[in-house]
Amino acid sequence: MESNQDTKAVTYEGEGKTPEVSIVIPIYNEEGILSASIADLVAKLSLSNKLSGKTFEIILAENGSVD
C-alpha cells in the first residue's frame, strides 16, 4: 500500500542546533487557517524561547490532504 503521508520539519529558533522542544501538528485540509495558526504559534514560542533559552522545532505531519 502506498502512503500519501508527508512530514516536514521547520526550525524557527536555533537553526542548526538540536531542538530541545518539538511540537508535532497533524494537518489535514487546513490550508485556509494554517499560515495564521503557525505564525501565532511561532510568535508565542519565540517569546518563550527568549525567556527560557530553549530551541524548538515545529513538525507538520500532512496525511493526504486535497488542498
LUMSEKE-137591 format. One record per residue: residue number from 1; residue in three letters; y, x, z of N, C-alpha, C in turn. Coordinates in Angstrom, 2 decimals. Atoms other than C-alpha are relative to their C-alpha. Example, Ala and Ser with C-alpha at 12.3 -4.5 7.8 and 13.67 -1.06 7.14 Angstrom:
BEGIN
k,r,nyy,nxx,nzz,cayy,caxx,cazz,cyy,cxx,czz
1,ala,-1.19,0.89,0.00,-4.50,12.30,7.80,1.20,0.90,0.00
2,ser,-1.19,-0.82,-0.06,-1.06,13.67,7.14,1.09,-0.77,0.73
***
This chain:
BEGIN
k,r,nyy,nxx,nzz,cayy,caxx,cazz,cyy,cxx,czz
1,met,-1.18,0.85,0.00,0.00,0.00,0.00,1.24,0.89,0.00
2,glu,-1.23,-0.77,0.08,3.43,1.35,-0.94,1.03,-0.55,0.97
3,ser,-1.00,0.42,-0.97,6.16,1.25,1.68,1.39,0.09,-0.62
4,asn,-1.39,0.00,0.45,9.77,0.33,0.89,0.93,0.51,1.08
5,gln,-0.81,-0.41,-1.13,10.96,1.71,4.22,0.72,1.30,-0.31
6,asp,-0.83,-1.17,0.22,13.78,4.23,4.07,0.75,0.27,1.29
7,thr,-0.69,-0.36,-1.24,15.18,6.07,7.10,0.98,1.12,-0.29
8,lys,-1.03,-1.01,0.20,18.41,8.04,7.10,0.60,0.37,1.34
9,ala,-0.64,-0.46,-1.23,19.87,10.14,9.90,1.39,0.51,-0.34
10,val,-1.37,-0.43,0.19,23.59,10.67,10.15,0.50,0.55,1.33
11,thr,-0.52,-0.60,-1.22,25.01,13.07,12.73,1.52,0.02,-0.09
12,tyr,-1.46,0.06,0.00,28.66,12.43,13.61,0.63,1.04,0.91
13,glu,-0.56,-0.95,-0.95,29.21,14.75,16.56,-0.96,1.16,0.15
14,gly,0.84,-1.18,-0.22,27.93,18.28,16.98,-0.92,0.30,-1.16
15,glu,0.84,-0.23,1.17,26.64,18.58,13.44,-0.53,1.42,-0.01
16,gly,0.64,-1.30,0.00,24.19,21.43,13.13,-0.72,0.30,1.30
17,lys,0.67,-0.15,-1.29,23.07,21.11,16.76,-1.06,-1.09,0.13
18,thr,0.99,1.04,-0.30,20.03,19.25,18.01,0.68,-1.05,0.86
19,pro,-0.68,1.04,-0.78,21.38,15.89,19.21,-0.70,-0.24,1.33
20,glu,0.53,0.31,-1.33,20.95,15.05,22.87,-0.27,-1.49,0.15
21,val,0.18,1.46,-0.03,21.16,11.29,22.24,-0.27,-0.47,-1.42
22,ser,0.32,0.59,1.31,19.51,9.47,19.34,0.02,-1.52,0.13
23,ile,-0.05,1.45,0.03,20.25,5.86,18.52,-0.64,-0.44,-1.31
24,val,0.72,0.48,1.18,17.83,4.14,16.13,0.34,-1.47,-0.18
25,ile,-0.41,1.37,0.29,19.07,0.96,14.47,-0.81,-0.51,-1.19
26,pro,0.69,0.59,1.13,16.69,-1.14,12.36,0.98,-0.91,-0.77
27,ile,-0.91,0.83,0.80,18.60,-2.75,9.48,-0.78,-0.71,-1.10
28,tyr,0.61,0.79,1.07,17.61,-5.47,7.04,1.04,-0.99,-0.49
29,asn,-1.01,0.87,0.61,20.09,-7.17,4.71,1.28,-0.07,0.85
30,glu,-1.19,-0.07,-0.86,23.08,-6.02,6.80,1.21,0.59,-0.71
31,glu,-1.07,-0.67,0.74,25.35,-4.70,4.04,1.39,-0.51,0.37
32,gly,-1.31,0.58,-0.26,28.19,-7.08,4.88,0.63,0.40,1.32
33,ile,-0.55,-0.33,-1.32,28.57,-6.01,8.52,-0.27,1.43,0.44
34,leu,0.45,-1.32,-0.43,27.06,-2.53,8.63,1.14,0.99,0.19
35,ser,-1.09,-0.99,-0.10,30.22,-0.46,7.98,0.83,-0.19,1.26
36,ala,-0.82,0.27,-1.18,32.27,-2.15,10.68,-0.78,0.25,1.29
37,ser,0.82,-0.20,-1.20,29.41,-2.09,13.18,-0.20,1.48,0.29
38,ile,0.22,-1.43,-0.18,28.68,1.60,12.63,1.31,0.68,0.40
39,ala,-1.31,-0.59,-0.34,32.40,2.50,12.75,0.33,-0.25,1.47
40,asp,-0.26,0.34,-1.40,32.73,0.69,16.09,-0.90,0.81,0.93
41,leu,0.94,-0.77,-0.80,29.61,2.40,17.46,0.41,1.48,0.05
42,val,-0.41,-1.40,0.07,30.81,5.84,16.30,1.24,0.23,0.87
43,ala,-1.21,-0.14,-0.82,34.22,5.30,17.95,-0.36,0.04,1.48
44,lys,0.41,0.03,-1.41,32.56,4.43,21.26,-0.80,1.23,0.38
45,leu,0.79,-1.20,-0.29,30.08,7.29,21.05,0.86,1.26,0.01
46,ser,-0.90,-1.16,0.04,32.84,9.76,20.16,0.76,0.12,1.31
47,leu,-0.68,-0.02,-1.29,34.74,8.78,23.30,-0.97,0.46,1.09
48,ser,1.02,-0.40,-0.96,31.54,9.10,25.32,-0.31,1.49,-0.12
49,asn,0.26,-1.42,0.24,30.92,12.50,23.72,1.09,0.86,0.61
50,lys,-1.10,-0.77,-0.57,34.35,13.71,24.77,-0.08,0.04,1.52
51,leu,0.11,0.06,-1.46,33.68,12.60,28.35,-1.23,0.73,0.52
52,ser,1.27,-0.56,-0.48,30.07,13.79,28.62,-0.37,1.33,-0.64
53,gly,0.36,-1.22,0.73,29.85,16.60,26.05,-1.34,-0.07,-0.70
54,lys,1.31,0.14,0.64,26.57,15.22,24.71,0.16,-0.27,-1.50
55,thr,0.00,0.25,1.44,25.87,15.33,20.98,-0.88,-1.21,-0.29
56,phe,0.78,1.19,0.32,24.48,12.27,19.26,-0.28,-0.09,-1.49
57,glu,0.29,0.33,1.39,22.94,11.01,16.06,-0.29,-1.49,-0.07
58,ile,0.32,1.40,0.26,22.59,7.55,14.57,-1.00,-0.02,-1.15
59,ile,1.04,0.10,1.03,19.43,6.79,12.61,-0.09,-1.46,-0.43
60,leu,0.10,1.34,0.55,19.49,3.75,10.34,-1.35,-0.12,-0.70
61,ala,1.33,0.18,0.59,15.97,2.54,9.52,0.01,-1.29,-0.82
62,glu,-0.06,1.12,0.93,16.06,0.28,6.45,-1.42,-0.34,-0.45
63,asn,1.36,0.41,0.33,12.98,-1.74,5.61,-0.02,-1.06,-1.11
64,gly,0.15,0.88,1.15,13.07,-3.25,2.14,1.10,-1.03,-0.20
65,ser,-1.11,0.93,0.21,16.49,-4.92,2.15,0.24,-0.21,-1.49
66,val,-0.34,0.27,1.40,17.68,-6.52,-1.06,1.47,0.32,-0.28
67,asp,-1.42,-0.33,0.23,21.33,-5.54,-0.55,0.26,1.47,-0.02
***
